[in-house]
Amino acid sequence: MQKPLVCLCLTAKTLEEDMELANRYRHYIDLVELRVDLLDEDERLFVRDFPSMINLPCILTIRRLNDGGQYQEGEASRTMLFARALAFAEADVRKNFAYVDFEEDFHVPSLQDAALAFGTKIIRSYHEMHGPIQNLKARLDAMRTTGFEIPKIACMPRSLADVTEMFKEAEKLEPFQQILCAMGPLGFPTRVLSGRLNSFLTYTTAKELLPQMTVNNGMPIGHIDPKTLSDVYRFRQLNKDTVNFGITGWPLKVTSSPKIHNKKFDSNGMNAVFLQFPSETVNDAFMFAKLLDLKGFSVTIPHKEKIISLLNETDTNVKKIGACNTVINDHGIWKGFNTDAPGFKKALVEFTGLSDLTGKKVAIIGAGGASRAIAYALKELGAEVCVFNRTITRARTVAELFGFSYATLGPESLSTLHEFSDIIVQTTSKGMGAEGTPNQDNDPLYFYDFNGTEMLYDIIYSPEITPVMVRAKEAGCKVCNGLSMLHYQGDEQFKLYREMYENAQSK
């Protein structure tokens, strides 16, 4: 059965560096794309030799600035560079470029004739850097001017709804006769599920160079490195029978859930994949899940409360907590669960060594969906709790659910925070992905001086030690990040996902 190929975009400044990257990832890829526009100017003179240097099928690409590339010298110069790279064809086709990428509006008959004569296939590409493409099938058909091209469309979605529409339109296409991808973080699902798009290939970039792959004023292009694509997402094993799961939230820049759940799927022999699909709105996320028939998905900030109104059923935890972090698709009936509460409860007992918190005064920092589950678990453990939040009305809403105290999160509440400081549970996103010295921007408790007796549990797990944890640890406090909670609640999620997987297999 034919599957999408894995293409490594070579984006280094020299041919030697690109060759080293191709060799480093050779085990994970089928072909490479030489981005000539990213090479140093003097290196561009020798691109004709590159295919013979790597012994892999190679796409020749010289991307213009307005198509997301870096070539600025003009079309006459670019045409000459294409001609130089395609000239002097070898009898051994492995020493020629296997493909050349010409944009939809770039028509130079002599270059097209030379490519066809030398056995170099033409990829006819169109890049829309500021929005989606409508009527994909008609657009792709119009791009097949000679019948020999492989049309390619890459676009920048404005929302997850645009990505969902791309998958919907791709259902009309013949398998693997075109290349489709959505750029940016929203387009991530199109990289892993390129087979569902009927795309000829999926693009990847070396992990070392991913930070440099940006478009539209610094936005990440949305590539994944080939080793992660293979080892975490098991791309080579995906097929039409693969059962899809995932995680949604916004902006969802950091998540370990795909790594955790895909490892579980692999160790349990499940033909399933778990991927992230970030969405600014919960409605778009739900429509994506429905179209791709996801059998389950995790929900993170800020959608844990709003997702409830879209579900058919919810468990007791969701009803009591008012937040949902797990959704399953049980034969078209969408059911919501909260595994954060039991996951946190187990993690906190392990961290503190206390199975009963009676007499302990605990501060919850933040009043989002996660704080509700944590408050519920602390109530079960018998703790006396105060919820702190910058917006006092949100703190009150969470606190009143469980009969707790509440206060604003700021210097004005210092005395109250000191009172409820036996255990401090940090539930906000502040500090996620943060590096450097603790400050007001990355530390939600920047105004609080730890005395060394507090126990601090921060539900963030990336970085491993958050700025607020740094300060607490330096003061002598016992600290813990949220990785244990993630794993324990993930164990509960996996039980639900496995049940849905088995239901899908029994059809």
RAJOWO-V256698 format. One record per backbone hydrogen bond with DSSP energy under -1.0 kcal/mol. CO is the residue of the C=O (numbers start at 1). NH is the residue of the N-H. E is the energy in kcal/mol with one decimal. If there is no record, write none. Layout:
# RAJOWO-V256698
[[CO	NH	E] [CO	NH	E]]
This chain:
# RAJOWO-V256698
[[5	202	-2.4] [6	30	-3.0] [6	31	-1.6] [7	204	-2.7] [8	33	-2.5] [10	35	-1.9] [13	40	-3.0] [14	18	-2.0] [15	19	-2.5] [16	20	-2.1] [17	21	-2.1] [18	22	-2.4] [19	23	-2.2] [20	24	-2.1] [21	25	-2.0] [25	28	-2.3] [31	8	-2.2] [32	59	-2.9] [33	10	-3.3] [34	36	-1.5] [34	61	-1.9] [35	38	-1.5] [36	39	-1.4] [40	44	-1.2] [43	46	-1.9] [44	47	-1.0] [46	49	-1.4] [47	50	-1.6] [50	53	-1.5] [51	55	-1.7] [57	32	-2.3] [58	98	-1.1] [58	99	-1.9] [59	34	-2.9] [60	101	-2.9] [61	36	-2.4] [63	71	-2.3] [64	67	-1.0] [64	69	-3.0] [65	68	-1.7] [71	65	-1.4] [74	78	-1.9] [75	79	-2.6] [76	80	-1.9] [77	81	-1.9] [78	82	-2.4] [79	83	-2.5] [80	84	-2.5] [81	85	-2.1] [82	86	-1.8] [83	87	-1.1] [92	95	-2.3] [93	96	-1.8] [98	121	-2.4] [99	60	-2.4] [100	123	-3.0] [102	125	-2.2] [103	106	-1.9] [108	112	-2.3] [109	113	-2.9] [110	114	-2.1] [111	115	-2.5] [112	116	-2.2] [113	117	-2.6] [114	118	-2.1] [115	120	-2.9] [121	100	-2.2] [122	150	-2.5] [123	102	-2.4] [124	152	-2.9] [125	104	-2.8] [126	154	-2.3] [128	156	-1.4] [131	156	-1.2] [135	139	-2.2] [136	140	-2.9] [137	141	-2.6] [138	142	-1.9] [141	144	-1.1] [143	145	-1.8] [150	124	-1.5] [151	179	-2.6] [152	126	-1.8] [153	181	-1.7] [154	128	-2.6] [155	183	-3.4] [160	164	-2.5] [161	165	-2.2] [162	166	-1.6] [163	167	-2.0] [164	168	-2.1] [165	169	-2.7] [166	170	-2.0] [169	172	-1.7] [170	173	-1.7] [174	177	-1.1] [178	200	-3.7] [179	153	-2.5] [181	155	-1.6] [184	187	-1.2] [185	188	-1.4] [187	190	-1.5] [188	191	-1.7] [188	192	-1.3] [189	193	-2.8] [194	199	-2.3] [195	198	-1.3] [200	5	-2.4] [202	7	-2.8] [204	9	-3.3] [206	209	-1.5] [209	212	-1.3] [210	213	-1.5] [212	214	-1.5] [213	221	-2.6] [215	219	-2.1] [219	215	-3.0] [221	184	-2.2] [224	205	-1.4] [225	229	-2.3] [226	230	-1.9] [227	231	-3.6] [228	232	-2.0] [228	233	-1.6] [229	235	-1.8] [234	237	-1.6] [235	238	-1.1] [239	242	-1.7] [243	273	-2.2] [244	295	-2.5] [245	275	-1.8] [246	298	-2.9] [247	277	-2.7] [248	300	-2.2] [249	279	-2.3] [256	260	-2.3] [257	261	-3.0] [258	262	-2.4] [259	263	-1.4] [260	264	-1.6] [261	265	-2.8] [262	266	-2.4] [263	267	-2.6] [264	268	-1.5] [265	270	-3.0] [266	269	-1.7] [270	272	-1.9] [271	243	-2.4] [273	245	-2.7] [275	247	-1.6] [281	285	-1.5] [282	286	-2.3] [283	287	-2.3] [284	288	-2.1] [285	289	-2.2] [286	290	-2.0] [287	291	-2.4] [288	292	-2.4] [289	294	-2.4] [295	329	-1.9] [296	246	-1.1] [297	327	-2.7] [298	248	-2.4] [300	303	-2.2] [301	250	-2.1] [303	307	-2.0] [304	324	-2.9] [307	310	-1.6] [308	311	-1.5] [313	336	-2.5] [315	319	-2.0] [316	320	-2.4] [317	321	-2.9] [318	322	-3.0] [325	299	-2.6] [326	337	-2.9] [327	297	-2.7] [328	335	-2.5] [329	331	-1.1] [330	333	-1.3] [333	330	-2.9] [334	312	-2.2] [334	313	-1.7] [335	328	-2.4] [336	315	-2.1] [337	325	-1.6] [337	326	-1.8] [339	343	-1.8] [340	344	-3.2] [341	345	-2.6] [342	346	-2.0] [343	347	-2.0] [344	348	-3.2] [345	349	-2.2] [346	350	-1.9] [347	351	-2.2] [348	352	-3.0] [349	353	-2.1] [357	360	-2.5] [360	384	-2.7] [361	422	-1.4] [361	423	-1.3] [362	386	-2.1] [363	425	-3.2] [364	388	-3.2] [365	427	-2.6] [368	372	-1.3] [369	373	-1.3] [370	374	-2.1] [371	375	-2.7] [372	376	-2.1] [373	377	-2.1] [374	378	-2.6] [375	379	-2.2] [376	380	-1.8] [377	381	-1.5] [378	383	-2.1] [379	382	-1.1] [381	357	-3.1] [384	362	-3.2] [385	405	-2.3] [386	364	-2.5] [387	407	-2.4] [388	366	-3.6] [389	409	-1.0] [391	395	-1.7] [392	396	-2.6] [393	397	-2.0] [394	398	-2.0] [395	399	-2.7] [396	400	-2.8] [399	402	-1.3] [399	404	-2.7] [405	387	-2.4] [407	389	-1.8] [410	413	-2.3] [411	414	-1.5] [413	417	-2.5] [414	418	-2.6] [415	419	-1.6] [416	420	-1.9] [422	455	-1.4] [423	363	-2.4] [424	457	-3.0] [425	365	-3.1] [426	459	-2.5] [429	432	-2.2] [431	434	-1.8] [439	443	-1.7] [443	446	-1.5] [445	448	-2.3] [454	478	-1.1] [455	424	-3.1] [456	480	-1.7] [457	426	-2.5] [460	482	-1.9] [462	433	-2.8] [466	470	-2.2] [467	471	-1.8] [468	472	-2.1] [469	473	-2.8] [470	474	-2.2] [471	475	-1.3] [472	477	-2.6] [473	476	-1.4] [478	456	-2.6] [480	458	-2.8] [482	486	-2.5] [483	487	-2.4] [484	488	-2.5] [485	489	-2.9] [486	490	-1.8] [487	491	-1.9] [488	492	-1.4] [489	493	-2.1] [490	494	-2.8] [491	495	-1.4] [492	496	-1.2] [493	497	-2.7] [494	498	-3.0] [495	499	-1.5] [496	500	-1.9] [497	501	-2.5] [498	502	-2.6] [499	503	-2.0] [500	504	-2.1] [501	505	-2.1] [502	506	-1.3]]
